[in-house]
Amino acid sequence: MTPTSSRHSHPTWDTEEKSVFQSGIFYSARQALRRHASGGNILIAATVLALIIANIPGINSYYFDFWEQEVRLQLGDFNLFSHSGHPMSLMAFINDALMAVFFFSIGLEIKREVLVGELSSFKQALLPIVGAIGGMAVPVLVYYSLSRGTDYAGGAAIPMATDIAFSLGVLGMLGKRVPVSLKIFLTTLAVVDDIGGIIVIAVFYSSHIEFMLLGYAVLLFGVLLLGSKLRIKSKVFYLGIGGVIWFLFLNSGIHPTIAGVLVAFCVPATPVFAPSRYIKIIRSSISHFKSEEDPEDLDKRTILSNEQLNWLKKVESASDKVISPLQDLEDTLHPIVNYFILPLFAFANAGILLLGMDPASVFEGISLSVIAGLVLGKFIGIFSFSWLAVKLRLAPMPAHANWHMMASIAMLGGIGFTVSIFIASLTFDAAIPAQLDLLNHAKLGIVVGSVLAGLIAFIWLHFTLPKGVAPDAVDED
């Protein structure tokens, strides 16, 4: 979300300032919906396809064997995609390399939100922060209460995630009936949720640390921070060194996706050119066009002169430099992440072999723990913590919202999917038969729980939202 700086500098706003702030909020909400809602549809398609292929006899063996193929990017004896000297499988490449790019994009989004978005104002962000804390803590407690003393108790973090693509996709199906304030609440909650997931992965999924390699990575982080301090704006600089840091993390025992987040925090958020300088360059270049010849002659031209080409190149170069490296990378990565990396991750990881699986097992063991965590834990945690924050007057209710809407949004938070499957894959080793069975049942619980949460939330919203257009949705077109 991108409110104007006046929200920090003026205790009271006039009508014009409110209009500017609200238009920024509407724009951010529209961008989030466009990016994530369509990505959620592709995720659903990839998941359904994976479930179908994984259960077709004669074909499913090719599906499961395919992910065991070795991946190499080798120069001599050095293979970039290797872990402890062994080549990565395609599945490991997706989960450890491509998902590092996903977490890199999350890191960029978190940094932007902290600098200029909803997380830049503590008062504005407090309600979704409190809701997210409840939405992480209660599902863990629900899961652990059902799994204590079992061999799957270590998966308590699985139901703590909220999938922003799926959840915003459900809201998108309801169109303009949903107040933009609720979309902002859900988006901010999911960002805070991502921060919690990152911390959990960093703390609980790192082992056998190689301190020498970690030391090299820390030194390179110092180089990135120094580069940011010296106003180095080259994206190649940050991505190149970031790739080396990823390799060092991969082989040091720290989960490599954390490298993606930390590198993102080093990417500069300030542009090379200030907007005022950019405008001057454009005006100067356009003035050359106007002064060179009559408008009629310009209309007749089909090929530009060398001077005109140079002026346009100045405009193009200035346009690149007025966008900060952080915003440029975030904008560039969104389609790659939403339309390629996450669908590929879903297609590779959601293939659960249901043949021979007892249908009753969905409602027992780890599957039941995950479903209860996502559907009950998420709902109770987000709703109760948000309710307390509003009743204690710590934070205001989202505009044009009521408690029915807040309850349905809390239920929508139970769509865990992507990060939940990712944490499940980190928790249980698919190479060990007993853990593979737990992993499959955990994934099944994630799919069933996410679908239940999404359906209940959609039906709840459909019958409780006003039939007309939400008051703050008028400017969304």
Salt bridges, closest charged atoms under 4 A:
GLU17 OE2 - HIS10 NE2 3.67
GLU70 OE1 - ARG72 NH2 2.89
ASP96 OD1 - HIS255 NE2 3.38
GLU113 OE2 - ARG112 NH1 3.30
ASP193 OD2 - LYS378 NZ 2.70
GLU293 OE2 - ARG301 NE 2.74
ASP328 OD2 - LYS235 NZ 2.90
GLU330 OE1 - ARG112 NE 2.79
GLU330 OE2 - HIS334 NE2 3.78
ASP331 OD1 - ARG35 NH2 3.16
ASP437 OD1 - HIS441 ND1 3.45
GLU476 OE1 - LYS183 NZ 3.19
ASP477 OD2 - LYS176 NZ 2.30
